[in-house]
Amino acid sequence: MSSLLKFAAIAFYALTFVVILWRTHKLNESEHDGNRSLMLTVWGVACLLHAAYLYPQTFTAQGLNLTFYNAVSILFFIIAVLVLALSMARKAELLGLLVLPIVVTSIALTIYRPEIAASTLNLHGLQLHIVTSLFAFSVLAISALQSILLFAQDRHLRKHQLGGMTRALGPLHDTEKFLFQTIGVGFLLLSVALVTGFLFLEDMFEQHVVHKTVLSVLAWLVFALLLWGRWQFGWRGSMAMRWTLGGFGFLFLAYLGSKFVLELILQRVISIPVT
């Protein structure tokens, strides 16, 4: 049953990707907005199917399952849901062209993953830390992808290439404003995640978590400097993209990079949330 749900989720995510491409092509031909309700409905069904298989294998009788492949699927499920919600409120569906292939890959990995020892995490008051960590990663991942779209949009406008992508993104000022709004929210969530980690984890500098702590703090510093640079000097365009990708790179290594090395290369399974 779980495998059927996974394949169904992949199929609906793939269909959503095709619908977004079709809508973008329509905007190349005219101002017609395409079938927006179809896109949102198919995307919503994909997320429901994703949640249906993910829930029982995440919340187990032994605790919270945060093994590498399951953690990847959880994170990109959250990202898919957030981008869907954003697409309902504003024209953000082009993010789906970047997000959905990664979401499909994350599900496929859980189908063809190698067998590793099960790992669970007993919460013991860590709920707030876990939730803010997962959402900080997800929101800042969206920021990183949005920065790529902003950079591409800026280049298209400079070359006077006013195609479907440029029309779908809307005014450059709005795209840029949205980027820094998501960075601000992600930075706040990351701040809470770090504070709660120091409060609730016994030792944030133990050998098996020190790299997570250091890399997460580095990510926090990069985003803090980016927001300060935006406020003081009006940083935008390629400058904003480089700093956003750099900060997210540290955060990616802090959680998924270290889990990959520990669980798949060193074959050690340690379920520690992003810090």
N, C-alpha and C positions, 0 to 999 in steps of 0.2 A: 504493500500500500504506500509506504514511504517513497519507494522508487517511482511509482506512478505519479504521485504528487510532485516530485522533483521534475520529472519529464514534462508534466503539464505546465508547471511554473515556467520552465525554460521556453516552452512553446509560446506561452502568452507573452512573456517578456520579448521574445523574438518578434512576435506579431506587433507588439507596441513599437519596437524599433522601426519596423517597416512602415507603420502608419505615420510615425514622426517624419521619416524620410519623404513619404508621399506628400505630407502637408508642406514640408519645406519646398518640394518641387512645385507644388501648386502656387506657393508664394513667389516663385521665380517667374511664373507665367502671368500672374495677376495678383490683385490684392485680396482675392478670395481666401478665407481663413481655413478652408478644408474642414474635415469632420472632426471637430475638437471633442465632442462628446464620445465618439467611438474610441479615440485615443485614450481618454481618461477612464472609460469603462474597462477596456482591455487591460490597461495598466493596473487598475484596481483589482481585477480578478487575478492577475499575476501575483500581486502582493498577498492576496488572501491565500492562494495556493502555497506560496512561499512560507507564510506564517503557519499554515496547517501542518506542514512537515517539520518545521523548525521547532515549534513549541515543545512537543513531547521529547525530542532528543536534546533539548537545552535544559528544561526543568525536569530533572530526574529525582527519583526517591533519595539518591545519595547526595544531591546538591546540584549546583549550577555547572553544567558542562561547558567549559571554555577551552577545549582542545583546539589546536590550530585551525583545522578545516571548519569546525563548527563556529569558532570565533570569527573567521573570515565571512562565513555566510550570515551570521548575525549582523555584523557591521554593514555589509552591503545590502541586507534587507532594510536596515534602518535608513540607509542612504536612499534606497529606492522609494521608500515611503515618504521621506522628507521631500525629495524632488517631485514626487507626485503631488504632494500637498502644495508645494510652491507653484507647480504648473496649474493648479486649480485657481490660485490667487493672482498669478501674473504669467506672462509669457516666458516660462522657464523650461519648456519642454525640450529645447535644444540640448540642455544638460543630459537628457536621456540618451542622446546619441553617444555620449561619452560614458555614462553610468551603466546603461543596460548591458553592453557586452561584458563589462566587468562583473555585473551581478550574475549573468548567465554562467560565466566562468567559475564564480564562487560556488554555485550550485553543482556544476559539473564536477568540481573537485571533491565534493562530498559523496558523489556517486562512485568515482574511480579512485578514491583515496586509498593509500596503503593502510593496512591494519596497524594501529598503534594502541597502546594501553589506554584504557578509559581514564579520564581525569575529571574530578569534580571539585567545586569550591564551596565550602560551607560559609554562609554569609557573615554571621556574627557581627551584625551592625554595619556591614560594608555596602548595603544597598545603594545609598546615595553616591558613594564613591564609584561603584560599578556603573550606575546609570549615567552619571555625569561624564565618566570616562568614555563610555561608548558613544554618547551623543556629541562630546567634544570632538572625537575622532571623525565622526560622520559629518558634522557641520563643517569642520575644517577641510575635509576631503572635498565637499561640495565647493568650498571657497577655492581650493586649488584648481578644480576643473573649471570653475567660473572665471578664474584669472586667465586660463588658456583661451576661453571663448572671448574674453575682453580683449586680449592681445590680438587674436585673429580678426575680431571686428574692427579694431583700430587700424590694422594693416589693410583690410578691405576698403575702409573708408578713405584712407590715404591714397589708395590706388583707384578710387572711384568705381569700385566693384560693388554695386548695390544689388546683390542677388538675394535669394530667398533667406539665406542665413542672416544677413544684415537686417532684413525686414523683420524676421522672426524675433531677433534680439531686441528690437526697438531702439530708441535713442541711446547713443554711447554714454551720455551722462547717467541715464537710468541704470545701465548695465554696471557702470563703475560704482554707483551708489549702492546697488544691491550687493556687489562684491564686498565692500567694506562693512556693510551691515552684517553679512554672514560671518566675516572675520571677527567682528566685535562680539557677536553671540558665541562663536566658537572659543574665542579668547576667554570670555567670562566662564563658560563651562569648563574649560581646561584649568582655569584658576581654582574653581570649586573642587575639581577632581584632585588637583595637587594638594590643596589644603586638607580635604577629607582623607586623602591617602596618608598624609603625615599624622593625622589625628587617629585614624582607625587601624592602620597597619602597624604591626609591632615594631618593625625596623625597615625603613625605606632604603637603607643602605646595606642590607644584607647582600651577600655575594651574588645570589641569583636574581636580585631585583635592582642592584645598584645601577646597572646599565640602563634599565628602564627609567629610573629616577633621573639620572643625568641627562639622557636624551630628551625626556619630557620637559625638563627645566630649560634645556637649550631651545626647544620648540617654543616654549612660553616666552622666552627672551626675544626670539626672532619676531614673533607676532606683536609683542609689546613695542619693539623698535619700529616695526612697520606702521602700527597705528600712530605712534608718536611722529614718525616721518610724514605720514599723511596729514596730521594735524598741524605740524610746524612748517613743512615744506611743500605740501600738496602732492606727495608722491602718487604717481599713477602709471598707467601703461605698462611698459616692459619692466620698470622698476618694481611696481606692485606685483607683477607676475613672478619675478625672480625671488622676491622675499617671501611671497606666499608659498611657492613651491619648495623653497628652502626650509621654511618652518614646518610644512607638512611632511617633508622628507625626514626630518628628525623624529616627528611623531610616529610616522610609519615604521621607522626602524625601532623606536622605543617599544612598540607592541608587537606588530606582526613580524618584523625582522628578527627580533630576539626569540619570539616563539618558534619561528621557522628553524632557527639554528638549534634551539634547545630540544625541540620535539622531533624534528625530522632528520637533522644531521647528527646531533649528539644522542638522539633517542631518549631524551629526558622529558617527561611530561610534568610541567609545573603550571597550574592554572592561576596566574596572577593577573588581575585587571590592569589596564593601561594606567600609568601614574603620571 
